[in-house]
Amino acid sequence: MAAADTQLTQPPRNPGMPRVAILATGGTIAGAADGNLQAGYTSGRMTLGAIIGAVPEISQLAEISGEQLANVGSQDMTFDILQALAGRVNTLLADKRVSGVV
């Protein structure tokens, strides 16, 4: 998946569609189990590309870009990751082409 800043330098594919940047850090939403019958899971196993790919209809709602800033469990979130996340959110929201950040 292309980084948000790389993709946003391109002209919008659909000018009427909102442009949403997704920033991933891992955690529960990126968790996966070893098998379909397993109750437990490991956080931070899925990439952002796999998560977005699991919802192909999203491209009908918004022009999506994404960046994988980290891929760790919530318990392993560090100040450096949070600082990078905050900086990237601020940069994206300052770009008038970006409708929102998730």
TORTORLUM-387549 format. One line per 5 residues: number of its first residue (from 1); their letters; for each residue x negated, z, y of C-alpha. Coordinates in Angstrom, 1 decimal. Example, Ala and Ser with C-alpha at 12.3 -4.5 7.8 and 13.67 -1.06 7.14 Angstrom:
BEGIN
1) as) -12.3,7.8,-4.5; -13.7,7.1,-1.1 $
This chain:
BEGIN
1) maaad) 0.0,0.0,0.0; -1.3,-0.9,3.4; -2.1,1.8,5.8; 0.5,2.4,8.5; -1.8,1.4,11.4 $
6) tqltq) -2.8,-1.8,9.7; 0.7,-2.9,8.9; 2.0,-2.0,12.3; -0.4,-4.4,14.0; 1.5,-7.2,12.4 $
11) pprnp) 4.7,-8.6,14.1; 7.8,-7.1,12.7; 9.2,-9.0,9.8; 12.7,-8.2,10.9; 12.8,-7.4,14.7 $
16) gmprv) 16.2,-5.7,14.5; 15.1,-3.3,11.7; 13.6,0.2,12.5; 10.0,0.7,11.6; 9.3,3.9,9.7 $
21) ailat) 5.9,5.3,8.7; 5.7,7.5,5.7; 2.8,9.9,5.4; 2.1,11.3,2.0; 0.2,14.5,1.1 $
26) ggtia) 1.3,14.9,-2.5; 3.2,18.1,-3.5; 6.4,18.4,-5.4; 7.8,15.1,-4.4; 4.8,13.4,-5.9 $
31) gaadg) 5.0,15.5,-9.1; 5.3,14.1,-12.6; 5.5,15.3,-16.1; 3.4,14.0,-19.1; 6.6,12.9,-20.8 $
36) nlqag) 10.4,12.5,-20.3; 11.2,15.5,-22.5; 8.7,17.9,-20.8; 10.2,20.6,-18.5; 7.0,21.2,-16.5 $
41) ytsgr) 5.2,18.9,-14.1; 2.0,18.6,-12.2; 2.3,18.2,-8.4; 0.6,15.4,-6.6; 0.3,13.0,-9.5 $
46) mtlga) 2.2,10.0,-8.0; 0.9,7.8,-5.2; 3.0,6.9,-2.2; 3.1,3.3,-3.4; 4.7,4.4,-6.6 $
51) iigav) 7.2,6.6,-4.8; 8.2,3.9,-2.4; 8.3,1.4,-5.2; 10.8,3.5,-7.0; 13.3,2.8,-4.2 $
56) peisq) 13.2,-0.9,-3.7; 16.4,-0.9,-1.6; 14.5,1.0,1.1; 13.3,-2.4,2.5; 16.9,-3.2,3.4 $
61) laeis) 17.1,-0.1,5.7; 13.8,-0.1,7.5; 10.4,-1.8,7.7; 8.3,0.8,5.8; 4.6,1.4,6.1 $
66) geqla) 2.7,4.2,4.5; -0.4,6.2,4.3; -1.7,8.5,1.5; -3.4,11.2,3.6; -3.9,13.5,0.6 $
71) nvgsq) -2.5,14.0,-2.9; -2.6,17.7,-3.6; -0.2,20.4,-4.6; 1.3,22.5,-1.9; -0.8,25.4,-2.9 $
76) dmtfd) -3.9,23.3,-2.2; -2.9,22.2,1.3; -5.8,22.9,3.6; -6.1,23.3,7.4; -8.1,20.1,7.5 $
81) ilqal) -5.2,18.2,5.7; -2.7,19.7,8.1; -4.8,18.8,11.1; -5.2,15.2,9.9; -1.4,15.0,9.3 $
86) agrvn) -0.6,16.3,12.8; -3.0,13.9,14.4; -1.7,11.0,12.5; 2.0,11.9,13.3; 1.1,12.2,17.0 $
91) tllad) -0.7,8.8,17.0; 2.2,7.1,15.2; 4.9,8.6,17.5; 3.0,7.5,20.5; 3.3,3.9,19.3 $
96) krvsg) 6.6,2.5,20.7; 6.9,0.1,17.7; 7.4,3.1,15.4; 11.0,4.3,15.1; 10.2,7.4,13.0 $
101) vv) 7.7,9.2,10.8; 8.5,10.9,7.5 $
